[in-house]
Amino acid sequence: MKITLKDGSKLTLKRIRGKDYEEVMTFLDKFSRGKGAVWTNQYPGQPKKDKEKAIQKYESDNDLFLGIWNDKEIIANGSITLSGLNHPWSVPQAVFGLSVLEKYTGQGLGTILLKELEKWAIKKKVHRIRATVRHNNKRGLGLYLKFGYQIEGIAKETGFFDNQWQHEYYIAKIINQ
Ligand SMILES: CC(C)(COP(=O)(O)OP(=O)(O)OC[C@H]1O[C@@H](n2cnc3c(N)ncnc32)[C@H](O)[C@@H]1OP(=O)(O)O)[C@@H](O)C(=O)NCCC(=O)NCCS
């Protein structure tokens, strides 16, 4: 999928595959050193993901990793993983995450990624889609509430930065009745 930003720059959204492993690691390293990382589990200097396991996930039918590329590198990423499959009473669920490099935030890319992840989840007959978001993450929370997610609960004191405890909201939405 082609995306054109307001400033005219052209981006491409596509599924991340095993061959993209090194590019994804470069993106994660860059993202982890940026301002937005505090809202995720990424951190500066983190080790690279295990290559074999990562490639397995990028190629798996139970996962979807999406990347948005500019003319030279990945600048945003969205991922979603299924659970509760082939179980007598659990329902198919999915958990997702989003990361956009700071320079590219606030231009609709999170919205595009979330829409694509939800489309895939609906195709996979997912009943419940969920994520966690830190309580001070105004952008993240704003996006999810706009998309109809509800706060189901709060996990207290899961992190500490900016001299204060950070709590996490559990947010979710029922997408297939
Ligand atoms: C959260 C994140 C994925 C959102 O993506 P984005 O491309 O910046 O968001 P969009 O431009 O699509 O904006 C979508 C909505 O988010 C909310 N939003 C965006 N910027 C905002 C801001 N500065 N303050 C409050 N809400 C904001 C708004 O509801 C906005 O809708 P609107 O443009 O109609 O007002 C992205 O900013 C990011 O990667 N942040 C760092 C990592 C992170 O927080 N990941 C999510 C962890 S749960």
The ligand as an SDF file (V2000), in Angstrom:
LIG
                    3D

 48 50  0  0  0  0  0  0  0  0999 V2000
    0.9930    6.0180   19.5610 C   0  0  0  0  0  0  0  0  0  0  0  0
    1.3590    6.0320   18.1000 C   0  0  0  0  0  0  0  0  0  0  0  0
    1.4080    4.6090   17.5470 C   0  0  0  0  0  0  0  0  0  0  0  0
    0.2450    6.8210   17.3530 C   0  0  0  0  0  0  0  0  0  0  0  0
    0.5890    6.8920   16.0110 O   0  0  0  0  0  0  0  0  0  0  0  0
    0.5420    8.3030   15.2520 P   0  0  0  0  0  0  0  0  0  0  0  0
    0.9230    8.0450   13.8300 O   0  0  0  0  0  0  0  0  0  0  0  0
    1.3580    9.2690   16.0050 O   0  0  0  0  0  0  0  0  0  0  0  0
   -1.0050    8.6650   15.3880 O   0  0  0  0  0  0  0  0  0  0  0  0
   -1.9510    9.3150   14.3070 P   0  0  0  0  0  0  0  0  0  0  0  0
   -1.2620   10.4550   13.6310 O   0  0  0  0  0  0  0  0  0  0  0  0
   -2.5220    8.2530   13.4470 O   0  0  0  0  0  0  0  0  0  0  0  0
   -3.0690    9.9250   15.2410 O   0  0  0  0  0  0  0  0  0  0  0  0
   -4.1790    9.1560   15.5750 C   0  0  0  0  0  0  0  0  0  0  0  0
   -4.8620    9.6860   16.7920 C   0  0  0  0  0  0  0  0  0  0  0  0
   -3.9730    9.5940   17.8970 O   0  0  0  0  0  0  0  0  0  0  0  0
   -4.2650   10.6380   18.7860 C   0  0  0  0  0  0  0  0  0  0  0  0
   -3.1290   11.5570   18.8390 N   0  0  0  0  0  0  0  0  0  0  0  0
   -2.1230   11.7400   17.9380 C   0  0  0  0  0  0  0  0  0  0  0  0
   -1.2430   12.6540   18.3950 N   0  0  0  0  0  0  0  0  0  0  0  0
   -1.7070   13.0420   19.6210 C   0  0  0  0  0  0  0  0  0  0  0  0
   -1.2230   13.9240   20.6130 C   0  0  0  0  0  0  0  0  0  0  0  0
   -0.0860   14.6160   20.4520 N   0  0  0  0  0  0  0  0  0  0  0  0
   -1.9450   14.0520   21.7730 N   0  0  0  0  0  0  0  0  0  0  0  0
   -3.0820   13.3330   21.9640 C   0  0  0  0  0  0  0  0  0  0  0  0
   -3.5800   12.4750   21.0510 N   0  0  0  0  0  0  0  0  0  0  0  0
   -2.9090   12.3330   19.9060 C   0  0  0  0  0  0  0  0  0  0  0  0
   -5.4390   11.3770   18.2420 C   0  0  0  0  0  0  0  0  0  0  0  0
   -6.6230   10.7730   18.6850 O   0  0  0  0  0  0  0  0  0  0  0  0
   -5.2630   11.1450   16.7660 C   0  0  0  0  0  0  0  0  0  0  0  0
   -6.4050   11.3230   16.0320 O   0  0  0  0  0  0  0  0  0  0  0  0
   -6.6800   12.7600   15.3190 P   0  0  0  0  0  0  0  0  0  0  0  0
   -5.5170   13.0250   14.4280 O   0  0  0  0  0  0  0  0  0  0  0  0
   -7.9690   12.5570   14.5820 O   0  0  0  0  0  0  0  0  0  0  0  0
   -6.7890   13.7500   16.4530 O   0  0  0  0  0  0  0  0  0  0  0  0
    2.7250    6.7500   17.8160 C   0  0  0  0  0  0  0  0  0  0  0  0
    2.6390    8.0940   18.2020 O   0  0  0  0  0  0  0  0  0  0  0  0
    3.9000    6.0770   18.5130 C   0  0  0  0  0  0  0  0  0  0  0  0
    4.4970    5.1560   17.9750 O   0  0  0  0  0  0  0  0  0  0  0  0
    4.2430    6.5390   19.7310 N   0  0  0  0  0  0  0  0  0  0  0  0
    5.3530    5.9900   20.4760 C   0  0  0  0  0  0  0  0  0  0  0  0
    5.1670    4.5270   20.8170 C   0  0  0  0  0  0  0  0  0  0  0  0
    3.8140    4.2500   21.3860 C   0  0  0  0  0  0  0  0  0  0  0  0
    3.2650    4.9900   22.1710 O   0  0  0  0  0  0  0  0  0  0  0  0
    3.2660    3.0950   20.9730 N   0  0  0  0  0  0  0  0  0  0  0  0
    1.9860    2.6260   21.4610 C   0  0  0  0  0  0  0  0  0  0  0  0
    2.1810    1.9420   22.7550 C   0  0  0  0  0  0  0  0  0  0  0  0
    0.6750    1.3020   23.3420 S   0  0  0  0  0  0  0  0  0  0  0  0
  1  2  1  0
  2  3  1  0
  2  4  1  0
  2 36  1  0
  4  5  1  0
  5  6  1  0
  6  7  2  0
  6  8  1  0
  6  9  1  0
  9 10  1  0
 10 11  2  0
 10 12  1  0
 10 13  1  0
 13 14  1  0
 14 15  1  0
 15 16  1  0
 15 30  1  0
 16 17  1  0
 17 18  1  0
 17 28  1  0
 18 19  1  0
 18 27  1  0
 19 20  2  0
 20 21  1  0
 21 22  1  0
 21 27  2  0
 22 23  1  0
 22 24  2  0
 24 25  1  0
 25 26  2  0
 26 27  1  0
 28 29  1  0
 28 30  1  0
 30 31  1  0
 31 32  1  0
 32 33  2  0
 32 34  1  0
 32 35  1  0
 36 37  1  0
 36 38  1  0
 38 39  2  0
 38 40  1  0
 40 41  1  0
 41 42  1  0
 42 43  1  0
 43 44  2  0
 43 45  1  0
 45 46  1  0
 46 47  1  0
 47 48  1  0
M  END
$$$$
